């Protein structure tokens, strides 16, 4: 039996990672609510299966596409209003996806960074399969 790593098994680093940089720690569910949020936010954050949501969003990048966050969420099957909207930020912090240095227009017309899966992201998907 092979040991399955968790998205929480990586070292901490405070900034977003570029493609090819080493992975960093992903926040635990209890860290997803801000400290000044009401207790109900913390309780809700603890009920979210972050690992499953992150895997779904990470899989959206598996074909090597460069995507906007909103495109990744759509490919993963989440609606625009879904609570998974934070997962791309978590994946960037973990070094599993990274900004590619180009931008594109969102549906609302804003400019946003394109991201792609990193080597660490591909390895994580392979281990999770």
C-alpha positions in Angstrom: 0.0 0.0 0.0 1.4 3.4 -0.9 1.3 6.3 1.4 -1.1 9.1 0.2 0.1 12.6 1.0 -2.3 15.3 2.1 -2.3 18.8 0.6 -1.3 19.8 4.2 2.1 17.9 4.0 4.1 20.7 2.5 6.3 23.4 4.0 4.9 26.9 4.7 5.7 30.0 2.5 3.9 33.3 2.6 3.6 34.2 -1.1 2.1 32.9 -4.3 4.4 30.6 -6.3 5.4 30.8 -9.9 5.4 27.8 -12.2 8.3 25.5 -11.2 8.8 26.8 -7.7 8.6 24.3 -4.8 5.3 23.7 -3.0 4.2 25.4 0.2 1.7 24.7 2.9 -2.1 24.8 2.2 -4.3 26.1 5.0 -6.2 23.7 7.1 -9.9 24.1 7.0 -10.0 25.8 10.4 -7.7 28.5 8.9 -10.1 29.3 6.1 -12.2 31.6 8.3 -10.6 34.9 9.4 -9.9 35.3 13.1 -12.4 38.2 13.3 -15.2 36.2 11.6 -18.1 35.0 13.6 -18.0 31.4 15.0 -20.4 30.4 12.3 -17.8 31.1 9.6 -15.3 28.9 11.4 -17.9 26.1 11.8 -18.7 26.4 8.1 -15.1 26.3 7.1 -14.6 23.2 9.1 -17.4 21.4 7.2 -15.8 22.1 3.7 -13.9 19.2 2.3 -11.0 21.3 1.1 -8.9 18.5 -0.1 -11.6 17.1 -2.4 -12.4 20.6 -3.8 -8.7 21.3 -4.3 -8.3 18.1 -6.2 -11.3 18.9 -8.4 -9.9 22.3 -9.3 -6.3 21.0 -9.7 -7.6 18.3 -12.1 -9.0 21.1 -14.3 -5.4 22.1 -15.0 -4.2 18.5 -15.7 -4.3 18.9 -19.5 -1.6 21.6 -19.3 -4.0 24.5 -20.1 -3.3 28.0 -18.9 -6.5 29.1 -17.1 -8.1 32.0 -15.3 -9.4 31.0 -11.8 -13.0 31.3 -13.1 -12.2 28.9 -16.0 -10.7 26.4 -13.6 -13.8 26.5 -11.3 -16.1 26.1 -14.3 -14.1 23.1 -15.6 -14.2 21.6 -12.1 -18.0 21.9 -12.2 -18.4 24.7 -9.6 -20.8 27.6 -10.2 -19.6 31.2 -9.9 -21.3 31.5 -6.5 -19.8 28.2 -5.1 -17.7 28.4 -2.0 -14.8 26.7 -3.8 -13.8 30.1 -5.2 -10.8 30.2 -2.8 -9.3 26.9 -4.0 -7.1 28.5 -6.8 -5.5 30.8 -4.2 -4.9 27.7 -2.0 -3.4 25.8 -4.9 -1.1 28.7 -5.7 0.1 29.0 -2.1 0.8 25.2 -2.2 2.8 25.5 -5.4 0.5 23.1 -7.2 -0.5 25.8 -9.8 1.4 28.9 -10.6 1.1 32.2 -12.6 2.5 31.9 -16.0 3.3 35.6 -16.5 0.4 36.4 -18.8 -3.1 37.8 -18.2 -6.5 37.5 -19.8 -9.9 39.1 -19.5 -12.4 37.7 -17.1 -16.1 37.4 -17.9 -16.6 40.8 -16.1 -13.8 42.4 -18.3 -11.1 42.6 -15.6 -7.6 41.6 -16.3 -6.5 38.5 -14.3 -3.5 36.2 -14.2 -3.4 33.0 -16.1 -2.1 29.9 -14.2 -0.9 26.5 -15.1 -0.2 23.3 -13.2 3.3 22.9 -11.8 5.5 19.9 -11.7 4.5 19.5 -8.0 0.9 19.7 -9.0 1.3 16.9 -11.6 3.1 14.8 -9.1 0.3 15.4 -6.5 -2.4 14.4 -9.0 -0.4 11.2 -9.9 -0.1 10.3 -6.2 -3.8 11.0 -5.5 -5.0 8.8 -8.4 
